[in-house]
């Protein structure tokens, strides 16, 4: 899982949802600082958080990890 792909996808999904970093962190739930680290690529989400992110944004974990460009779940 390439850190920058995950970081870019998380940011893209958050912005598409019209959420601030703080609001997204509260929905995950995690700290705003940890969310920022995910978006900056300085921290990679653990698999539990990756699944929670996929559920939050209604996308596949494959999309978050850059294995596909199709965000829909199958």
C-alpha positions as CSV (number, residue, x, y, z in Angstrom):
1,X,0.0,0.0,0.0
2,X,1.7,3.2,-1.2
3,X,1.4,5.8,1.5
4,X,0.9,8.7,-0.9
5,X,-1.9,7.0,-2.7
6,X,-3.7,6.3,0.5
7,X,-3.1,9.9,1.7
8,X,-4.3,11.4,-1.6
9,X,-7.4,9.2,-1.7
10,X,-8.4,10.1,1.9
11,X,-8.0,13.8,1.2
12,X,-9.9,13.5,-2.1
13,X,-12.8,11.6,-0.4
14,X,-13.0,14.1,2.5
15,X,-13.1,17.1,0.2
16,X,-15.7,15.4,-2.0
17,X,-17.8,14.9,1.1
18,X,-17.5,18.5,2.0
19,X,-15.9,17.7,5.4
20,X,-13.2,19.5,7.3
21,X,-10.4,17.5,8.8
22,X,-11.9,18.0,12.2
23,X,-15.3,16.8,11.2
24,X,-14.0,13.8,9.4
25,X,-11.8,12.9,12.4
26,X,-14.9,13.0,14.6
27,X,-16.8,10.7,12.3
28,X,-14.0,8.1,12.0
29,X,-13.4,8.5,15.1
30,X,-9.8,9.6,15.6
31,X,-8.0,12.7,16.6
32,X,-7.7,15.6,14.2
33,X,-3.9,15.3,14.4
34,X,-4.0,11.6,13.4
35,X,-6.3,12.5,10.4
36,X,-3.8,15.1,9.3
37,X,-1.0,12.6,9.4
38,X,-3.1,10.2,7.2
39,X,-3.6,13.0,4.7
40,X,0.0,14.1,4.7
41,X,1.2,10.5,4.3
42,X,3.3,10.6,7.5
43,X,1.1,7.9,9.0
44,X,-0.6,4.9,7.4
45,X,-4.0,3.8,8.8
46,X,-4.0,0.5,10.5
47,X,-6.3,-2.1,8.9
48,X,-9.1,-1.3,11.4
49,X,-9.0,2.4,10.5
50,X,-8.8,1.5,6.8
51,X,-12.0,-0.5,7.0
52,X,-13.6,2.4,9.0
53,X,-12.5,4.9,6.3
54,X,-14.0,2.7,3.6
55,X,-17.3,2.5,5.6
56,X,-17.3,6.2,6.2
57,X,-16.9,7.1,2.6
58,X,-18.8,4.1,1.2
59,X,-15.9,3.0,-1.0
60,X,-13.7,-0.1,-1.2
61,X,-10.5,-0.7,0.7
62,X,-9.0,-1.5,-2.7
63,X,-9.8,2.0,-3.8
64,X,-8.2,3.5,-0.7
65,X,-5.1,1.4,-1.2
66,X,-4.8,2.3,-4.9
67,X,-5.4,-1.2,-6.2
68,X,-8.3,0.1,-8.3
69,X,-9.5,3.5,-9.5
70,X,-13.2,2.4,-9.1
71,X,-14.4,3.5,-5.6
72,X,-17.5,1.4,-5.7
73,X,-17.9,-1.7,-3.6
74,X,-18.5,-5.0,-5.3
